[in-house]
Every structure is written in C-alpha cells, then in structure tokens.
C-alpha cells in the first residue's frame, strides 16, 4: 500500500512537471505559477507525447523515462517557487485513496477489454486495423493512452489498475484549495460528499463508484472529467480568470473527444458549452491553446483511422474505404448490442429483441419501472432534484435565489443530456457525470443563496467532503485492513484456466479465454473468427479483413 501511494505520488507530480513545461513553452510571455487546476495542461501535453511516441515504439519503452523527466521538471518548478501546491497535503490525499484502491476488485469490463487495449498500447507500436482483431480494441479513448504511458510494472505489480486514483486525488485536493466560498467550491464539495455517501450506502463491495478506483476503466474518468468541466465553468463565471479559461477550453476539448467516442452522448452539452464560451470569454486571447488542441485532435483522428479505418470509431458514416477498415455490419451490430444491453436492464430479457430495443420505444416502460425506479443512484438523484426544484421555485418567488443566465443555461443543458441518455443508452454508468451534476448544481445554487458568511466561517466546503470521506473509510475500508497490507504489493490475479489456442495465422498465434483476456501476453480475442490476416507494411503491423 505504501509503494502504491508512493508511485502515484511521484506520477502526479510528474504530471505537474509537464504542466510547468506546457506553460513555459506556450505561455512564456506571461508571469505564472503552477496551481492545482493546471493539472490539465500536464494531461494534454502527456497525451500529445503518447500520440507521437506510439508511432515509433510501444509506450512501455518510454514510461519510466517520461515520468522521470516530469519529476525533474516538477522539482525544478518547486525550487523556482513556481509550483504552488502543498506536497504534504497531496501525500496524505494520495495515501487515503491508495488505501481505498488497494481493496478494489476487478470489474467486468476491465478483463474483457480495458486491459487488452492497454496491452496493445504498451507492448506494440501503432497497429493498423486493430479493431479487426476485436471490435472493442478500436476504441480510441485518450484515457487508455495516458494510463499506458504512466504505467509502471514492478515484479507482479502493475500500476495500470490504479492510475485513476490520481485524478480522484487531484480533484479532491481542489476541494480543499479555496480561500473563499464560491458557487464552484460548493458544487465540488457537494459532488465529493455525494460520491462518498453513495458509496457508503451502496451494497456492492464497498460502493460501486469508489470500487472503480482500482480499475483502469473510462467511466470513472468520464464522471470526474465532467464534474471538472462544470466546476471550472462555474469558476469562470465568478472569477473571470484567464488561466481558468484556458483550462476550461482544455477540459472541454477532452470531453468533446469522449463525446465523439460515446456516439454523441454528450454532444449537446459540448455544443452548449462552446456557444457559452463565445459569450463569457474572448477566444482571441486563447489562440495558442486552440491551435495546440486542434493539432492533437488531428493526431487523434489519424490514430482512429489507423486503428479502425474510421475517422471517429462507432460512427459508421465516418469510416473510410481501406483494406483494414472494420467491417461495417460488425460495427453496427455491436453498436446496437450496446443499446440493446442498456435498454433491457436489469433482467436483460429483451437483449436479443431488436424490434423492442432498437426500432421502437417499447423497452422504456419496462426499463423505467424495473431499473430507474429500483436503482439507488436514480432514486437519490430524483429525490434531491425534486427537493431542490421545490426550494428553488420557493426562493425564486421570494426573490432570494441568486441565479444568472449562465446558471440557467448550464442546468438546462445538463437536464437535456440526462433525458437524451435515458432515451439512447440508459445505463447509469454511461452518464454518471451529468446525472450526479444535475442535482448537485441545483442544490449548490440554493446553498449559495443563503448566508455565505456563515458557510465561510465554518469552512463548509472543506469540512463536508472530509467528514464524508472519513466516514466512508472508517465504515467500509478499515474493517478490511491488515497491517501487512502496508508493505504488500497490490497484485491483481486473473483466471486463465480457460485459455485455449484459436489457431495460427500468418505466423501469429491467437488465443481466447472465455471473455477474460485481461493481461494474457499472447494475442487474445473474446469472439474468435475463422480467419485472421496479419501483415507488415512499412514496418507497421496490419490486421486486415478478408
């Protein structure tokens, strides 16, 4: 556990080192300091590095060197008095979340395909047509590239399971990093308190949300990223800070890429944010960051073409006519499969019924009754939303609700994306962020309308998440604690007893393992085909269709 905390402590400060490098290169004409929210600059630069390096070699070759360079830059900025971050506070926070992550369990999707995507990124350079091996491998999420670049293997220990705790630690640090109470700080405080309380009362393991910290999956990252987006947007409407504006553009850029990968699930809210940006900030002041992000976007598009043959994977209309392009009928089938799965929850009785789940809305009544009305997160959010709506209307009538047009636009856009998700792919984990943010933003605005001085006096925005975190750890995690765990490496074990050889194709052996490929070193697929076609073109491996 101590080793886990130490590794992630070094990684997060390595990220801040790249934040310093980013601002030095692109904003060198301004006097600046590196604050906690500048964490996103480091992520952006590291993602750019991962895209470029993956053209030449597997990312595992670079990991230790990249982290070391970031640490050197971080310590340099610290001694130059540019890094305005409490090292001790970060160390404590990272240890607490390492403590939580240590007892996490493998979720279903990580051994199914998350770990395989990371394996191909860490062990192979860019592969053309990887989606032809297994369609899920065509997913081009920036998160997996970051995990692969920041992963450290030590004997049987692999940090790829625990990189998500870094993002959790960063955002929790932000809740404790305010001198005055704002709408944004209230929102962030309540968001974390909500997650801790929900994980405390959830019956699965020690809470379905926090249990995901110990997994290399995208859903938790998407949720925290969306919360960061709303938080930063609120900060800008309050503080008008130029650096915050650059950060918002950076976060929105990442959200937009995730949006495109989620088949437009967040597209509306991304568009709304873009239009709101034109109103609240002068985009001419941010030319540099926009150019950098546009270049990264083009590289991301190229990588998507290489991996699947499509400009944007999971949007068939963007697929090109290449010899490695994924079969469009296969792609459409699996897109529909995702919809059928989410719309037939919880019993999955309709999962094979295309007519009810794809062609009509006959699924909605059953889903709403058996899933929405029985899912704790839906129930809690609905209650909070009803209460906050009643209070909000009452305060509006009494003319005591402090709300501006940007708040209204934000609430309406988040509400719209929630309704859209319910009608498209209504599995709660696909839209954790918007779902949680909707009720939290309403409550935040109501609290903001009361006595702020009283809230500041008692450090409301800092004490509340700390108390709820300690309650969660005390009740859910400490009972599992053993003193030997402090020095033990958190080693994840997978079942490979079902591993069998599918065949040998063009000199490449292909295996399967009952939908649990996980960390298998060999080429592994969940749904074997009769034939696979491998070849090298200009030293790049191509996996082609027949």
MIBA-386705 format. One line per 2 residues: for each residue y, z, x of C-alpha. Coordinates in Angstrom, 1 decimal. Each point is the difference from the previous one (the first is absolute). Example, Ala and Ser with C-alpha at 12.3 -4.5 7.8 and 13.67 -1.06 7.14 Angstrom:
2
-4.5/7.8/12.3; 3.4/-0.7/1.4
***
This chain:
546
0.0/0.0/0.0; 2.4/0.8/2.9
-0.9/-3.3/1.6; 0.6/-1.8/-3.3
3.5/1.6/-0.3; 0.9/-0.7/3.6
-1.0/-3.7/-0.2; 2.1/-0.6/-3.1
2.9/2.0/1.3; 0.1/-2.3/3.0
-0.4/-3.1/-2.2; 2.9/1.0/-2.3
2.3/0.6/3.0; -1.2/-3.3/1.4
1.2/-1.6/-3.2; 3.4/1.6/0.4
0.1/-1.4/3.5; -0.3/-3.5/-1.5
2.8/1.0/-2.5; 2.2/0.7/3.0
-1.0/-3.3/1.6; 0.7/-1.9/-3.3
3.5/1.5/-0.4; 0.8/-0.5/3.7
-0.9/-3.7/-0.2; 1.5/-0.9/-3.4
2.7/2.6/-0.5; 1.2/0.5/3.5
3.6/-0.6/-0.9; 0.0/3.3/-2.0
-0.1/3.6/1.2; -3.1/1.4/-1.7
-2.6/2.8/-0.1; -3.6/-0.2/-1.1
-0.5/1.9/-3.2; -3.2/0.6/-1.9
0.6/-2.9/-2.5; 0.2/-2.4/3.0
-3.8/0.4/0.0; -0.1/-3.3/-1.9
1.7/-1.9/2.9; -3.0/1.0/2.2
-2.5/-1.1/-2.7; 1.8/-3.4/-0.3
0.0/-0.6/3.8; -3.6/1.1/0.4
-1.1/-2.3/-2.8; 1.8/-2.9/1.7
-1.7/0.9/3.3; -3.4/0.2/-1.7
0.5/-3.5/-1.6; 1.0/-1.5/3.4
-2.7/1.7/2.1; -2.8/-0.9/-2.4
0.4/-3.6/0.8; -1.2/0.6/3.5
-2.5/2.9/-0.1; -1.6/2.7/-2.1
2.5/2.8/-0.8; -2.3/2.7/1.5
0.8/-1.3/3.5; 3.7/0.9/-0.5
-0.2/3.3/-1.9; 0.3/2.6/2.8
2.6/-2.1/1.8; 2.1/-0.5/-3.1
-0.1/3.7/-0.8; 0.8/1.0/3.6
3.1/-2.3/0.1; 1.2/1.5/-3.3
-0.4/3.5/1.4; 2.0/-0.9/3.1
2.8/-1.4/-2.2; -0.1/3.0/-2.3
0.3/2.5/2.9; 2.7/-2.1/1.6
2.0/0.1/-3.3; -0.6/3.7/-0.3
1.3/0.8/3.4; 3.0/-2.4/-0.6
0.7/2.2/-3.0; -0.5/-2.9/-2.4
-3.1/1.3/-1.8; 1.3/2.4/-2.7
-3.4/1.3/-1.1; -1.5/3.5/0.2
-3.2/-0.3/2.1; -1.3/3.4/-1.0
0.5/-0.7/-3.7; -1.9/-3.3/0.3
-2.8/1.7/1.9; -0.5/2.6/-2.7
0.1/-2.6/-2.8; -2.4/-2.3/1.7
-2.4/2.9/0.7; 0.0/0.9/-3.7
-0.7/-3.5/-1.2; -2.7/-0.4/2.8
-1.5/3.2/-1.4; -0.1/-1.7/-3.5
-1.3/-3.3/1.3; -2.7/1.6/2.1
-1.9/0.9/-3.2; 0.5/-3.3/-1.7
-3.0/-2.1/-1.1; -0.7/-3.7/0.1
1.3/-1.8/-3.1; -1.9/-2.9/-1.5
2.2/-2.9/1.2; 0.4/1.0/3.7
-3.7/-0.7/1.0; 0.0/-2.9/-2.5
2.8/-2.0/1.8; 2.9/2.1/1.5
-1.9/0.8/3.1; -1.3/-3.6/0.3
3.6/-1.4/-0.1; 0.9/2.5/2.8
-3.1/-0.9/2.0; 0.9/-3.7/0.0
3.6/0.8/1.0; -1.0/2.3/2.8
-3.0/-1.9/1.4; 1.0/-3.6/-0.5
3.1/-2.0/0.5; 1.3/-2.1/-2.9
-2.8/-1.7/-1.9; 0.5/-3.0/-2.2
-1.8/0.1/-3.3; -1.1/3.7/0.2
0.2/0.1/-3.9; -3.0/-2.4/-0.1
-2.1/2.7/1.5; 0.9/2.6/-2.6
2.9/-0.7/-2.5; 1.5/3.5/0.4
0.5/-0.7/3.7; 2.7/-2.4/-0.9
2.3/2.9/-1.0; 3.0/-0.1/2.3
1.5/3.4/-0.4; 2.4/1.2/2.7
-1.5/3.5/-0.2; -3.3/-1.1/1.4
1.7/-1.6/3.0; 2.0/3.1/0.7
-3.2/2.2/-0.2; -1.8/-2.4/2.3
2.8/0.1/2.6; 0.4/3.7/-0.1
-3.7/0.9/-0.1; -1.6/2.0/2.8
-3.7/0.3/0.5; -1.3/3.1/1.9
-3.8/0.3/0.3; -1.1/-0.1/-3.7
3.5/0.9/-1.2; 2.2/-2.8/-1.5
3.6/0.6/-1.1; 0.0/-2.9/-2.4
-1.1/2.4/-2.8; 3.0/2.2/0.5
3.1/-2.2/0.7; 1.1/0.4/-3.6
0.8/3.7/0.6; 2.8/-1.2/2.4
1.8/-1.6/-3.0; -0.5/3.2/-2.0
1.3/2.1/2.8; 3.1/-2.2/0.4
0.9/0.1/-3.6; -0.6/3.8/-0.4
2.2/0.6/3.1; 2.7/-1.9/-1.9
-0.1/2.5/-2.9; 0.9/2.8/2.5
2.7/-2.1/1.7; 3.0/0.4/-2.2
3.2/2.1/0.2; 1.2/-0.5/-3.5
-1.8/-0.7/-3.3; 0.1/-3.5/-1.4
-1.8/-1.9/-2.7; -2.1/-1.6/2.7
-1.0/3.3/1.6; -0.9/1.4/-3.5
-2.1/-3.1/-0.7; -1.9/0.3/3.3
-0.6/3.7/-0.4; -1.4/-0.4/-3.5
-2.1/-2.9/1.1; -1.8/2.0/2.6
-0.3/3.1/-2.2; -1.5/-2.2/-2.6
-2.6/-1.4/2.4; -1.0/3.4/1.2
-0.3/1.5/-3.5; -1.9/-3.0/-1.3
-2.4/0.2/2.9; -0.3/3.7/-0.5
-1.2/-0.4/-3.7; -2.0/-3.2/0.5
-3.8/0.8/-0.1; -1.1/-2.7/2.4
-0.7/1.5/3.5; 3.4/1.6/0.8
2.2/-2.4/-1.9; -0.3/-3.7/-0.2
3.4/-0.8/1.5; -0.1/2.2/3.1
-3.7/-0.7/0.5; 1.1/-3.6/0.8
2.0/1.2/3.1; -3.3/-0.1/2.0
-0.6/-3.7/-0.9; 1.4/-3.3/1.4
0.9/-1.3/-3.4; 3.1/-1.7/-1.3
0.5/1.8/-3.4; 1.5/3.2/1.5
2.2/-2.0/2.3; 1.2/-2.1/-3.0
0.8/3.1/-1.9; 2.0/1.7/2.8
1.8/-3.2/0.8; 1.1/-0.4/-3.6
1.2/3.6/0.0; 1.9/-0.7/3.2
1.6/-3.1/-1.6; 1.3/2.0/-3.0
1.1/2.9/2.2; 2.0/-2.3/2.4
1.5/-1.9/-2.9; 1.3/3.3/-1.5
1.4/1.0/3.4; 1.9/-3.2/0.3
1.6/0.4/-3.5; 1.1/3.4/1.1
0.9/-0.2/3.7; 0.8/-3.7/0.6
-1.5/0.3/3.5; -0.3/-3.3/1.9
-3.1/1.1/1.9; -1.7/1.0/-3.3
0.9/-3.4/-1.4; -1.9/-1.7/2.9
-2.9/2.4/-0.6; 0.0/-0.9/-3.7
-0.2/-3.7/0.8; -2.9/0.7/2.4
-1.9/2.0/-2.5; 0.6/-2.6/-2.8
-1.3/-2.6/2.4; -3.3/1.8/0.4
-0.2/0.7/-3.7; 0.6/-3.7/-0.7
-2.9/-1.0/2.3; -2.2/2.5/-1.7
1.2/-1.4/-3.3; -1.1/-3.5/0.8
-3.4/1.3/1.1; -0.4/1.9/-3.3
0.4/-3.2/-2.0; 3.6/0.8/-1.2
-0.7/3.6/-1.1; 3.3/1.3/1.5
1.8/-3.4/-0.1; 2.3/0.9/-2.8
1.3/3.2/1.6; 0.3/-1.7/3.4
2.3/-2.7/-1.7; 2.0/2.7/-1.7
0.5/1.8/3.2; 1.1/-3.2/1.7
2.6/-0.6/-2.7; 1.2/3.6/0.2
0.4/-0.4/3.7; 2.6/-2.8/-0.5
2.0/2.5/-2.1; -0.1/3.1/2.1
0.0/-1.3/3.6; 1.6/-2.9/1.9
-3.0/-2.1/1.2; 2.3/-1.7/2.6
0.0/3.3/1.9; -3.8/-0.2/0.3
-0.5/-3.5/1.3; -2.0/1.1/3.0
-2.6/2.1/-1.9; -0.4/-2.8/-2.6
-0.6/-2.6/2.8; -2.6/2.3/1.7
-1.8/0.6/-3.3; 0.0/-3.7/-0.9
-1.6/-0.8/3.3; -2.7/2.7/-0.6
-0.6/-1.4/-3.5; -0.6/-3.5/1.5
-2.5/1.4/2.4; -1.7/1.9/-2.8
-0.2/-3.3/-2.0; -1.6/-1.8/3.0
-2.5/2.8/0.4; -0.9/-0.2/-3.7
-0.5/-3.8/0.4; -2.2/0.6/3.0
-2.1/2.7/-1.7; -0.5/-1.6/-3.4
1.7/-3.4/-0.1; 2.5/1.3/-2.5
3.7/0.7/0.6; -0.4/3.2/-2.2
-3.6/1.2/-0.4; -1.1/0.6/-3.6
2.5/-2.5/-1.3; -2.1/-3.2/-0.2
3.0/-2.3/-0.6; 1.1/0.7/3.6
-3.3/-1.1/1.6; 0.0/-3.0/2.3
-2.5/-2.7/0.5; -1.6/1.0/3.3
-3.7/0.1/1.1; 0.2/3.8/0.2
1.8/0.7/-3.4; -1.9/2.4/-2.1
-1.9/-1.5/-3.0; 2.5/0.2/-2.9
-2.7/0.6/-2.6; -1.3/2.9/2.0
3.6/1.4/0.4; 0.7/-0.4/-3.7
-3.3/1.7/-0.9; 0.9/3.1/2.2
3.5/0.2/-1.3; -1.4/0.0/-3.6
-2.6/2.6/1.2; 2.8/2.3/1.0
1.6/-0.4/-3.4; -3.3/0.5/-1.8
-0.7/3.2/1.9; 3.4/1.6/-0.6
0.1/-1.0/-3.7; -3.5/1.3/-0.8
0.5/3.5/1.4; -1.4/2.6/-0.1
-3.5/-1.0/-1.3; 0.1/-3.6/1.4
-1.8/-1.2/-3.2; 2.2/-3.1/-0.1
0.0/-0.8/3.7; -2.0/-3.2/-0.6
1.8/-1.0/-3.2; 2.5/-2.6/1.0
1.1/-0.7/-3.5; 1.1/3.6/-0.8
1.4/0.8/3.4; 1.6/-3.2/1.2
0.6/-2.4/-2.9; 1.1/2.6/-2.6
1.5/3.5/-0.2; -3.0/1.5/-1.9
-0.6/2.3/2.9; 3.3/1.8/-0.3
-0.9/2.3/-3.0; -3.2/1.2/1.7
1.7/0.4/3.4; 2.9/2.0/-1.5
-2.3/2.3/-2.0; -2.7/0.6/2.6
2.1/-0.2/3.3; 3.7/0.4/-0.6
-0.4/3.0/-2.3; -2.7/1.6/2.1
1.4/-0.5/3.5; 1.8/3.1/1.3
2.7/-2.0/1.9; 0.8/-2.0/-3.2
0.1/3.1/-2.1; 2.2/2.0/2.4
2.4/-2.9/0.4; 0.2/-0.6/-3.7
0.8/3.7/-0.7; 2.7/0.0/2.7
1.4/-3.2/-1.2; 0.2/1.2/-3.6
1.6/3.3/1.0; 2.5/-1.7/2.3
0.9/-2.6/-2.6; 0.7/2.7/-2.6
2.1/2.0/2.4; 1.8/-3.1/1.3
1.0/-1.1/-3.5; 1.2/3.5/-0.8
2.1/0.1/3.2; 1.4/-3.5/-0.8
1.1/1.2/-3.4; 1.6/3.0/1.5
1.5/-2.2/2.7; -1.5/2.1/2.8
-2.4/-2.5/1.5; 1.4/-1.4/3.3
-1.3/-3.5/0.1; 1.4/-3.4/1.3
-1.0/-3.6/-0.6; -2.2/-0.1/3.1
-2.1/2.9/-1.3; -0.4/-1.8/-3.4
-1.1/-3.2/1.8; -2.4/1.9/2.2
-1.7/1.8/-3.0; -0.2/-3.2/-2.1
-1.6/-2.0/2.9; -2.5/2.8/0.8
-0.8/0.2/-3.7; -0.5/-3.7/-0.2
-2.4/-0.2/3.0; -2.1/2.9/-1.5
-0.3/-1.9/-3.3; -0.8/-3.2/1.9
-2.7/1.7/2.0; -1.6/1.4/-3.1
-0.3/-3.5/-1.4; -1.1/-1.7/3.2
-2.2/2.3/2.2; 0.2/3.5/-1.6
-2.0/1.9/2.7; 2.3/2.9/0.8
-0.4/-0.1/3.8; 1.4/-3.6/0.0
3.4/1.4/-1.1; 0.1/3.6/1.0
3.5/-0.3/1.4; 1.8/-1.5/-3.1
-2.1/2.3/-2.3; 1.0/3.2/1.8
3.6/-1.1/0.7; 0.7/-0.7/-3.7
-0.3/3.6/-1.1; 1.3/1.5/3.2
3.3/-2.0/0.0; 0.7/1.0/-3.6
-0.5/3.7/0.8; 2.0/-0.4/3.2
3.0/-1.3/-1.9; -0.2/2.8/-2.5
-0.2/2.7/2.7; 2.9/-1.7/1.7
2.1/0.5/-3.1; -0.3/3.8/0.2
1.5/2.5/2.4; -0.3/-1.7/3.5
1.5/3.0/1.8; -2.7/2.2/-1.3
-2.7/-2.4/1.2; 1.6/-0.3/3.4
0.3/3.8/0.3; -3.7/0.5/-0.3
-1.1/-3.2/1.9; -1.8/-1.4/-3.1
-0.7/-3.4/1.6; -1.6/1.6/3.1
-1.8/3.1/-1.4; -1.7/-1.7/-3.0
-2.2/-2.5/2.0; -0.8/2.6/2.6
-1.2/2.5/-2.6; -2.1/-2.6/-1.8
-1.5/-1.2/3.3; -0.9/3.5/1.0
-1.6/0.6/-3.4; -2.1/-3.1/0.4
-1.1/0.8/3.5; -0.8/3.6/-0.9
-2.1/-0.7/-3.1; -1.6/-3.4/0.9
-0.2/-0.4/3.7; -0.3/3.5/1.6
-3.3/0.8/-1.7; -1.6/-2.9/1.9
1.5/1.2/3.4; -2.3/1.0/2.9
1.5/1.1/3.3; -2.1/-2.4/1.9
1.7/-2.9/-1.8; 3.1/0.7/2.0
-1.6/-1.5/3.1; -2.5/-2.4/-1.7
0.6/-3.7/-0.2; 0.2/-1.3/-3.6
-2.8/-2.6/0.2; -0.8/-2.1/-3.1
-3.6/-1.0/-0.6; -1.1/-3.0/-2.1
-3.5/-0.8/-1.3; -1.4/-3.1/1.7
-3.6/0.4/-1.1; 0.3/-3.1/-2.2
1.2/-2.3/2.7; -1.9/-3.2/0.2
0.5/-3.4/1.6; 1.1/-2.9/-2.3
-0.6/-2.6/2.6; 1.4/-1.8/3.1
2.6/-2.7/-0.5; 1.4/-2.1/2.9
-1.0/2.8/2.4; 1.6/2.8/-2.0
-2.2/2.7/-1.6; 1.0/1.2/-3.5
-1.1/3.3/-1.6; 0.4/1.8/-3.3
-0.2/3.7/-0.9; -0.1/0.6/-3.7
3.8/-0.4/-0.5; 0.7/2.5/2.8
0.9/-2.0/3.1; 2.4/2.7/1.2
0.0/0.1/3.9; -3.0/-2.2/0.6
0.6/-1.8/3.3; -1.8/-3.1/-1.0
1.4/-2.6/-2.4; -0.6/1.6/-3.4
0.5/-1.3/-3.6; -0.4/1.6/-3.4
-1.0/-3.1/-1.9; -2.1/-2.3/2.3
0.2/-3.8/-0.3; -2.7/-2.5/0.7
2.0/-1.6/2.8; 2.9/0.9/2.4
1.8/-2.4/2.2; 1.4/1.2/3.3
1.8/-2.0/2.7; 2.7/0.3/2.7
3.1/-2.1/-0.2; 2.5/0.4/2.9
-1.8/3.3/0.8; 0.6/1.4/-3.5
-3.0/0.8/-2.1; -0.1/-1.9/-3.3
-2.2/1.0/-3.0; -0.1/-3.1/-2.2
-1.2/-1.0/-3.4; -3.0/-2.4/-0.3
***
